[in-house]
Amino acid sequence: MTEPKHPLPDWVTRGKTIKGLIEELRSFENQDAEVRVSLDYGETTHCISIVENSDGCCVLANAEAYHLTEWQDVMDGDDETE
């Protein structure tokens, strides 16, 4: 990726803390609304399957790809014979 012509605004790259995220989520009127995650500014979204502590960071993850691939083999018992 080439260097952008114009610098990115600080709010785009600084990220959020758990405390800040919770505060922001509390501002939503509908507290029963589904929370989803997107890496392409909302073009596609995915549900949050897992919340984990990874290297001191809170990671929100979607586990659909794993469950459509490796997990299928685990459930089959890896008993395929060649």
HELIX and SHEET records of a PDB file:
HELIX    1   1 ASP A   10  THR A   13  1                                   4    
HELIX    2   2 ILE A   18  ARG A   26  1                                   9    
HELIX    3   3 GLU A   64  LEU A   68  1                                   5    
HELIX    4   4 GLU A   70  ASP A   76  1                                   7    
SHEET    1   A 2 ARG A  36  VAL A  37  0                                        
SHEET    2   A 2 HIS A  46  CYS A  47 -1                                        
SHEET    1   B 2 ILE A  50  SER A  54  0                                        
SHEET    2   B 2 CYS A  57  ALA A  61 -1                                        
END                                                                             
